[in-house]
Every structure is written in C-alpha cells, then in structure tokens.
Amino acid sequence: MKKIFKPLLGAIAIGVITLSINNDHNVFANDIADACGYDVTSKVNPANPTMNCLLTKTALEFDVPPEIVKAVAEGESGNWRHFDNNGEAIVTTDNGIGLMQITNQAGYLEERLKNDLVYNIEAGVKILDGMYDRPDLPKINGGHRDELESWYFAVMAYNGTKPVNSPIKQATGERNTKAYQEKVFGLVEDYELIDLQELRFTNEDFQYDSNSGENIKFLEMNYNFDKPLTKSKYSFEKGQKVRTTTTPKIRTSPTTSVNNVKYTLNKGEEITITGPFVYDEMATVNHFVWYPVKRSDGTEGYVASSYLDYVDSTLTPAPVTPVDPKPDYSQYYKKYADFSSAAEDMIWAIDKGLIQGYSNEWYAKTNKKETLLKPNSPLTEYHFLKIFFRYAEKDALASYEEMSLWKDGVYHIAEKYNLPVLGSEKSKAKADEGIKRGKLAQLMASYYYGKTVSEETAIQFFIKNSLTVKPNVKEFGRGDTLTRKQISSFIQRYDAFVSNQK
C-alpha cells in the first residue's frame, strides 16, 4: 500500500520517557524470535508473516492490541521496514530509528535499537503501553485495553499531543483527518479490514494555540460514547463460539488464494474456534491473522480474524415494543392528489405551513387539475430558500410576498445574510436548478453562523449536530440532487438542534 505519512513520520515526540531494559531482555527477545522463526543476526527485513508474528506476540506480551501496534509500525516505517538494502537500520534526519521510529534520547540503547529488530519493537510497544496509562490523557468509555478505539489518545501521544494532532480543527470544528492518530486508525481499518467506530469530538473539548509549540490542553477527560467499541480480534480461544460479521469464506489454508475456498458463511453465523490463530502463509500486505474454525455441520477450515466477532451469551431478549397504530393520513390524501407513503416525511413541514404544494396542476392519474406535492421532484434552490425562510424568516418573507416580489424577496433575504446562493435577484437562471445536498448544507450552516462557510465545514456541522443520518463526509453525498420530500427532514432536525441551543 502507498505510504500515507511523510517519510517515516519523523521522530516520535517521546519527551523524557525512557526505556528500562533489564538483563532479561535477551531472554525475551530470543523467545519471541524463536517463536516466530526469526534470525536476529540476519540484518534483513523478515517476510510479512514473520514480521506479523514479531509484532503480534510482542503486543500481546504487553497487553496492547496487536491491531494498534501493527498500524503504528506501518505508519512509522511503511511496509514494515527496519533495515535498508545495505542491512543498516533506517534512521531519519530527525534521528527516528528503525521500524517503530524510536527517538534516540537518554536511556535508549541506540545501537541495539538499530541492530536488534525485536528490541526496537519492544521499545515501541512499551511506549504505547505507557501512553495508555498516562493520567493526563482522556479516557474513552471507561478505558478498556481490549477496545481499539480506547487507544485513540495513546496513539496520538506516541507522536505528540501537539496542535497538529488535535482531533478537531479548533478554528472551524472540522475533523482533522491529517492528525497522526487518525491516519493510524485508518491503517487499522485498511490492513485489518475492520470498521471502527467514528468518535465524534468537538472543538470545545480541546484548547491550543496553533501558532505555538505547546501541547494541547484537554478540557474533557472522560468520553462516554453511546456505541459499542471494537474489541481486538486476537483473544479468541479454542472451543469459543464466535459470529461472522459479513459473509466470509472458509478456506482450506490460511491465505486468500482463489483456489482454496471451501465454503461461504452466512452473516451472523455462529462457528467454533478450533485452535490458536496462525499467520498468512503468503507474504501478503494484510495485518490480520487466521483462525481454524468449525461450522455446526462439521465443515472445517480457516477464516480471517477480521470477519469474526464475540458472541455475548449474557444478552437477554429485547423487550417487545408495542406497535403504535398506523397514523391517519386521510386529510393529506384528500388535500394532495399525489400524496403517498413517499410524501410522509413532508408532513412536519406541511403542518408548519412551510410546504403548501402546487395548486391547479394537471395530474395525469386523475386526468384533471389537482393540488400536488410532487415529493419526488427535484428541489430547486429558489424553492429551498422559500421553504427555509418560511421557517426562519417568516415575517420578512411575508412582507415580500404581499408585494408579489417572490424571487426578488427570497434572494434579497439571502443576500442580507451573505448566503452563498447560485442564483440572485438579477440572475435567476440558477434559481430553478436542482439544489445539491452539499449546497443545501452550506446555505443552512451559513445562515446559522451568520457568515459564509465552506461546504466541508457545513457538512461537518450537519454530522456533528445530527442534522443528517450520514456518518461521515464521504457518505453525505454532497453532489446528489435533493428531492422535495427530503427538505422537511433537514429543517425538522435543524429546528430540534436550534431549540436545544436555547
């Protein structure tokens, strides 16, 4: 995979942390090396399965999720490289040493960090372990070491709690996708094939001066997200029941060869672990491991750890929720000839007087003129502004409507609030074009802030404040044209958000 970090990410900002490697280190290193079949004197980068083994076993020794350790190693060194082609340890210009890019400071044995790959890995894992226990870093959902997202701030601190790594851009409230820990967690998802929970922070949680080298000040020390975090996949034991998270394939050997597929499992199917995990037989770029498993019908084989999850036998059946009687929408069917289930989301806006429909419109279904909602028609910029201003600028809009200054009035109000509209009082060609989701978000957020904001900032504003059900910017669909039935939901959520701010 292409490296997403700058060359080797530079040296780790460890500060005054040092490693106390005692005389037992050689025993530890030899045990790990022997277990993984690695020759510590070779001065070459081991094949992927061997490196995977070294990283995994060291991580488990210190109770750090292997997923985290392997992603940090990937981000720091790129393709898990410790030695260059001449057998020398890779050292960056700022003195970051080897696979885990350990900074050479007092207390570190520099030559051993260079020449002993297992020592280098152990150093990095110990640093992560120490970061997790730091009392000055926030905890997530109580801080359980086997939950990957709980390591968010420990991973940040591995590189440094500097403004550049703030989860949120303080000035705009946008997610800082370039932060070190964001990239590392992205590597966990890419290489382990795991979907992690998105942790939604706010710019009110942190304080820093972007022009200063001072550390971030954490204003919130305990986060409790109402969502299950992702447990490490390296603790399944022989005889344990697990469930599949997708529809993975049982394979005859631990690798993704096209010729070794034995069976495709169902999503949510329970299977049994029959032994310890093993590493991929091939020199693949994947970080995950393979578990030997057995289906209820006796079929055996290997499944990638990525697609397995824990079965909670303590769960009790969810209580049965009484089913509410179906709402009576007869009044809407009578008023609007094209009202259907597709238009139910519009009811809130209809009842508020925001959407009035089109009167005296020809309706082919009844072969006469009717009052129509046109729920699936594109929402134009002009109609969005008109509906939104009926909600937010009712009196101002009414005064223009009394003078029959429909479009002029709508765009005059938009100009007053510096909304980045495409149409205008003088140029209305864009007014009747379908409005995109990104533009709608930009207009609503700009109105809220009282100044023009970018689409990116606006979409983040929508996500952060639950004005959209989309979980991230990528899935928001900024280029999708809105339909008339969708506008009611956006304004309704906006209304709830504004009400909660009072």
C-alpha positions in Angstrom: 0.0 0.0 0.0 1.1 3.5 -0.7 2.5 5.3 2.3 0.2 8.0 3.6 2.6 9.5 6.0 5.5 11.8 5.3 8.8 9.9 5.2 8.8 7.7 8.3 6.6 10.3 10.1 9.7 11.8 11.7 10.9 11.0 15.2 8.4 10.3 17.9 7.8 13.0 20.4 8.5 10.9 23.5 9.7 13.7 25.7 11.5 12.4 28.8 10.2 8.8 28.5 12.9 6.3 28.6 13.1 2.5 28.4 14.4 0.4 31.3 15.5 -2.7 29.5 16.9 -5.2 32.1 19.0 -8.2 31.7 16.0 -10.3 31.0 15.6 -8.6 27.6 17.8 -11.0 25.7 15.7 -13.9 27.0 12.5 -12.1 25.9 13.9 -11.2 22.5 15.2 -14.7 21.9 11.9 -16.3 22.9 9.9 -14.0 20.5 12.5 -14.5 17.7 12.5 -18.3 18.2 8.7 -18.5 18.3 8.5 -16.6 15.0 11.4 -18.3 13.3 13.4 -15.0 13.0 17.2 -14.9 12.9 18.1 -11.7 15.0 21.6 -11.6 13.3 20.2 -11.5 9.7 20.1 -7.7 9.3 17.3 -8.1 6.7 13.6 -7.3 6.9 11.8 -10.5 7.6 8.9 -11.6 5.3 5.5 -10.3 6.2 4.3 -13.4 8.1 7.4 -13.3 10.3 7.2 -9.6 11.0 3.5 -10.0 11.7 4.4 -12.6 14.2 7.0 -10.5 15.9 4.7 -7.5 16.2 1.7 -9.6 17.3 3.5 -11.6 20.0 5.2 -8.5 21.5 2.0 -6.6 21.6 0.2 -9.4 23.4 3.1 -9.7 25.9 2.4 -6.1 27.0 -1.4 -6.3 26.7 -1.6 -3.9 23.8 -4.0 -4.7 20.9 -1.9 -6.1 18.0 -4.1 -4.1 15.6 -2.8 -0.9 17.1 0.9 -1.9 17.2 0.9 -3.1 13.6 -0.8 0.0 12.4 1.7 2.2 14.2 4.6 0.2 12.7 3.1 0.5 9.3 2.6 4.3 9.6 6.1 4.9 11.0 8.1 2.7 8.6 5.9 2.0 5.6 5.7 -1.7 4.6 7.2 -2.7 8.0 10.8 -1.8 7.0 13.5 -1.7 9.6 16.7 -2.3 7.5 17.7 -0.7 4.3 19.1 -2.6 1.3 22.6 -2.5 2.9 21.5 -4.1 6.1 21.6 -0.8 8.1 18.8 0.3 10.3 16.8 3.1 8.7 17.3 6.4 10.6 15.6 9.6 9.6 17.1 13.1 9.6 15.5 13.8 12.9 17.0 10.6 14.3 13.9 8.3 14.3 15.3 4.8 14.5 14.0 1.8 12.6 10.6 0.1 12.4 9.0 1.9 15.3 10.9 5.1 14.7 12.2 5.4 18.3 13.9 8.7 19.1 17.4 8.4 20.3 17.4 10.0 23.8 19.0 9.3 27.1 18.0 5.9 28.4 17.7 4.3 24.9 20.4 1.9 23.8 20.9 3.4 20.3 22.9 0.6 18.8 20.5 -2.0 20.0 17.6 0.0 18.6 19.3 -0.1 15.3 20.6 -3.7 15.2 18.0 -5.6 17.2 14.6 -5.5 15.5 12.9 -7.2 18.4 14.3 -4.7 20.8 13.0 -1.9 18.6 9.6 -3.4 18.5 9.6 -3.9 22.3 10.5 -0.3 22.8 7.7 1.0 20.6 5.1 -1.3 22.4 6.4 -0.2 25.8 5.9 3.4 24.8 2.4 2.8 23.7 1.7 0.9 26.9 3.0 3.8 28.9 1.0 6.3 26.9 -2.2 4.4 27.6 -1.7 4.7 31.3 -1.0 8.4 31.3 -3.4 10.2 33.7 -3.2 13.4 31.7 -4.8 11.9 28.6 -8.6 11.4 28.2 -10.2 8.0 28.6 -12.9 6.6 26.2 -15.9 4.6 27.6 -14.1 3.8 30.8 -10.8 2.8 29.1 -10.8 -0.9 28.3 -7.5 -2.1 26.9 -9.0 -4.6 24.6 -11.2 -2.0 22.8 -9.3 -0.5 19.9 -10.9 3.0 19.9 -9.9 3.3 23.6 -6.3 3.7 22.3 -7.1 6.9 20.4 -5.2 9.3 22.7 -2.4 6.9 23.5 -1.7 6.7 19.7 -1.9 10.5 19.5 0.6 10.8 22.3 3.0 8.3 20.6 3.6 11.1 18.0 2.9 14.0 20.3 -0.1 15.9 21.8 0.7 19.0 19.7 -1.9 21.2 17.9 -1.1 19.4 14.6 -2.7 16.2 16.1 -5.8 17.8 17.5 -8.8 15.6 16.6 -10.7 18.7 15.7 -9.6 21.9 14.0 -10.3 24.4 16.6 -11.0 27.3 14.3 -13.6 25.5 12.2 -14.8 22.5 14.1 -13.8 20.2 11.2 -12.4 16.7 11.8 -8.6 16.8 11.5 -8.1 13.9 9.1 -4.4 14.7 8.9 -3.8 14.0 12.6 -1.4 11.2 13.4 -3.8 9.1 15.2 -6.5 9.5 12.5 -4.1 8.1 10.0 -3.0 5.2 12.2 -6.7 4.2 12.8 -7.2 4.5 9.1 -4.4 1.9 8.7 -6.2 -0.4 11.2 -9.2 -0.3 9.0 -7.3 -0.7 5.7 -5.0 -3.5 6.8 -7.0 -5.4 9.4 -10.3 -5.0 7.3 -12.1 -3.7 10.4 -14.7 -1.0 10.5 -14.0 1.2 13.6 -16.5 3.4 15.3 -16.2 7.1 14.5 -15.6 9.1 17.7 -17.2 12.5 17.4 -15.3 15.1 19.3 -16.0 18.8 19.3 -13.7 21.8 19.2 -14.9 22.6 22.7 -13.1 19.5 24.0 -9.6 20.9 23.3 -7.7 24.1 23.7 -4.5 25.1 21.9 -2.6 27.9 20.1 -2.0 26.7 16.6 1.0 29.1 16.4 2.6 27.7 19.4 4.6 24.5 20.1 2.7 24.0 23.4 0.8 20.8 24.0 -2.9 20.6 23.6 -4.9 21.2 26.7 -7.6 18.5 27.2 -10.8 20.1 28.6 -12.7 16.8 28.5 -11.1 13.9 30.3 -13.8 11.2 30.1 -15.7 10.4 27.0 -18.8 8.1 27.1 -19.9 7.4 23.6 -23.3 5.6 23.3 -21.9 2.9 21.0 -20.2 -0.4 21.3 -16.4 -0.1 20.7 -14.4 -2.6 18.7 -12.7 -5.4 20.6 -9.4 -6.8 19.5 -9.7 -9.9 17.4 -6.7 -11.7 19.0 -8.2 -13.2 22.1 -10.5 -15.9 20.7 -9.7 -19.3 22.3 -10.1 -22.9 21.3 -13.7 -24.0 21.8 -15.1 -20.5 21.9 -18.2 -19.6 19.9 -17.8 -16.6 17.6 -20.0 -15.0 15.0 -19.3 -13.7 11.5 -19.6 -10.0 10.8 -20.0 -10.4 7.0 -20.2 -13.4 4.6 -16.6 -14.7 4.8 -15.2 -17.7 3.1 -13.9 -20.8 5.0 -10.6 -21.7 3.3 -8.6 -24.9 3.2 -5.4 -23.0 4.2 -4.6 -19.6 5.9 -4.3 -17.5 2.8 -6.5 -15.7 0.2 -5.7 -18.0 -2.7 -8.5 -18.2 -5.2 -8.2 -22.0 -5.2 -8.7 -22.7 -1.5 -12.3 -21.5 -0.9 -14.2 -24.3 0.8 -17.5 -22.6 1.8 -19.1 -19.2 2.2 -20.5 -18.5 5.6 -23.7 -16.6 6.4 -23.5 -13.2 8.0 -24.1 -13.6 11.8 -23.5 -17.4 11.6 -22.0 -18.9 14.8 -18.9 -21.0 14.4 -16.4 -22.6 16.8 -12.7 -21.7 17.1 -10.8 -25.0 17.0 -7.2 -23.8 17.7 -4.9 -20.8 18.1 -4.6 -18.2 15.3 -1.9 -18.6 12.6 -0.3 -16.2 10.2 -0.8 -16.0 6.5 1.2 -18.5 4.5 1.9 -15.9 1.8 3.9 -12.6 2.0 0.7 -10.5 1.9 0.3 -6.9 3.0 -2.6 -7.8 5.3 -2.1 -7.5 9.0 -4.9 -9.8 10.1 -4.4 -13.5 11.2 -6.4 -16.7 10.5 -8.4 -18.8 12.9 -9.1 -22.5 12.4 -12.9 -22.9 12.8 -15.7 -25.4 12.5 -19.3 -24.9 11.4 -22.3 -26.6 13.0 -22.4 -29.1 10.1 -18.8 -30.1 10.8 -17.2 -28.1 7.9 -13.7 -27.0 9.0 -11.2 -24.5 7.6 -9.7 -21.1 8.2 -11.4 -17.7 8.5 -9.7 -14.3 8.6 -9.8 -12.7 12.1 -11.3 -9.5 10.5 -14.6 -11.2 9.9 -15.1 -12.7 13.4 -16.7 -11.1 16.5 -17.6 -12.1 20.0 -20.9 -13.8 20.9 -22.4 -12.4 24.1 -24.2 -15.2 25.7 -25.4 -13.0 28.5 -27.6 -10.9 26.3 -31.3 -11.1 27.2 -34.0 -10.9 24.5 -35.0 -7.3 23.8 -38.4 -6.3 25.3 -41.2 -6.3 22.8 -42.2 -2.8 22.0 -45.9 -2.2 21.5 -46.7 -1.3 17.9 -48.3 2.1 17.5 -51.4 2.2 15.4 -50.8 3.5 11.9 -51.3 7.3 11.7 -54.3 8.6 10.0 -53.2 10.5 6.9 -56.6 10.8 5.3 -56.5 14.6 5.5 -53.4 14.7 3.4 -54.7 12.2 0.8 -57.8 14.5 0.5 -55.8 17.7 0.1 -53.0 16.4 -2.2 -53.9 14.2 -5.1 -50.4 12.7 -5.3 -49.9 12.1 -1.5 -48.5 8.7 -0.8 -46.1 7.0 1.6 -43.3 8.7 -0.3 -44.6 12.0 1.0 -45.0 11.1 4.7 -41.7 12.8 5.5 -43.1 16.1 4.3 -45.9 16.1 6.9 -44.0 18.1 9.5 -43.2 20.9 7.1 -46.8 20.8 5.7 -48.3 21.1 9.2 -45.9 24.0 9.9 -47.0 25.8 6.8 -43.6 25.6 5.2 -44.7 23.4 2.2 -48.0 24.3 0.5 -47.9 22.3 -2.7 -48.7 23.3 -6.2 -52.4 24.2 -6.9 -54.2 23.8 -10.2 -51.6 21.4 -11.6 -52.5 18.8 -14.3 -52.4 15.3 -12.8 -52.3 12.5 -15.4 -53.5 9.9 -12.9 -56.9 11.6 -12.4 -56.9 13.4 -15.8 -57.7 16.7 -14.3 -56.1 19.7 -12.4 -55.2 19.0 -8.8 -53.2 20.3 -5.9 -49.9 18.3 -5.9 -46.9 17.9 -3.6 -44.6 16.5 -6.2 -42.5 14.7 -3.4 -40.0 13.1 -5.9 -39.4 16.2 -8.0 -36.0 18.0 -7.6 -35.9 20.7 -5.0 -34.7 23.9 -6.7 -32.6 26.5 -4.9 -35.4 29.0 -5.1 -38.0 26.6 -3.5 -35.5 25.6 -0.8 -34.9 29.2 0.1 -38.6 29.9 0.1 -39.4 27.0 2.4 -36.5 27.7 4.7 -37.3 31.4 5.0 -40.9 30.5 5.8 -39.3 28.7 8.8 -36.5 31.1 9.7 -37.6 34.5 8.3 -41.4 34.2 8.3 -42.2 37.9 8.8 -39.5 39.2 6.3 -40.7 36.8 3.6 -44.3 37.6 4.2 -43.7 41.3 3.5 -42.2 40.5 0.2 -45.0 38.1 -0.7 -47.6 40.7 0.0 -45.9 42.8 -2.7 -45.7 39.8 -5.0 -41.9 40.1 -5.0 -41.4 36.3 -4.8 -38.0 35.5 -6.2 -36.7 39.0 -5.6 -37.7 38.8 -2.0 -36.2 35.4 -1.4 -32.8 36.4 -2.9 -32.8 39.7 -1.1 -33.1 37.9 2.2 -30.3 35.5 1.1 -28.1 38.5 0.2 -28.8 40.1 3.6 -27.4 37.0 5.4 -24.5 36.5 3.0 -25.7 33.1 1.9 -23.6 31.6 -1.0 -26.5 31.1 -3.3 -26.0 30.3 -7.0 -29.0 32.4 -8.2 -29.6 36.1 -7.4 -32.1 38.9 -7.8 -30.6 39.8 -11.1 -29.7 36.3 -12.4 -32.4 33.8 -11.7 -31.2 31.1 -14.1 -29.7 29.0 -11.3 -32.7 29.5 -9.1 -34.7 26.9 -10.9 -32.0 24.2 -11.0 -32.0 21.3 -8.6 -30.1 22.0 -5.4 -27.3 19.6 -4.3 -27.0 18.2 -0.8 -23.7 20.0 -0.2 -25.1 23.4 -1.3 -28.1 22.9 1.0 -25.9 22.2 3.9 -23.7 25.2 3.1 -26.7 27.5 2.9 -28.2 26.3 6.2 -24.9 26.4 8.1 -24.0 29.8 6.7 -27.4 31.1 7.9 -26.8 29.6 11.4 -23.3 31.0 11.7 -24.2 34.4 10.2 -21.4 34.2 7.7 -20.4 32.2 4.6 -18.8 28.8 5.4 -17.4 26.2 3.1 -19.3 23.0 2.1 -16.8 20.9 4.0 -17.4 22.9 7.2 -21.2 22.8 6.6 -21.3 19.0 6.2 -19.2 18.6 9.3 -21.7 20.9 11.1 -24.6 18.7 9.9 -22.8 15.4 11.0 -21.8 16.8 14.4 -25.2 18.1 15.3 -27.2 15.2 13.9 -28.8 17.2 11.0 -28.0 14.2 8.8 -28.1 10.5 9.4 -25.0 10.1 7.2 -22.0 9.2 9.4 -19.2 10.9 7.5 -18.4 13.5 4.8 -17.8 10.8 2.2 -21.2 9.2 2.6 -23.1 12.6 2.8 -23.5 12.7 -1.0 -22.8 16.4 -1.4 -23.3 16.1 -5.2 -26.7 14.4 -5.0 -29.7 16.5 -6.0 -32.3 16.8 -3.3 -36.0 15.9 -3.8 -38.8 17.9 -2.3 -39.7 15.2 0.2 -36.2 15.4 1.8 -36.2 19.1 2.8 -38.7 18.6 5.6 -36.4 16.2 7.5 -33.4 18.6 7.2 -35.4 21.6 8.5 -37.1 19.5 11.3 -33.6 18.3 12.5 -32.3 21.9 12.3 -35.3 23.1 14.3 -34.6 20.5 17.0 -30.9 21.5 17.1 -31.6 25.2 17.4 -34.2 24.6 20.1 -31.7 22.6 22.2 -29.2 25.6 22.0 -31.7 27.9 23.8 
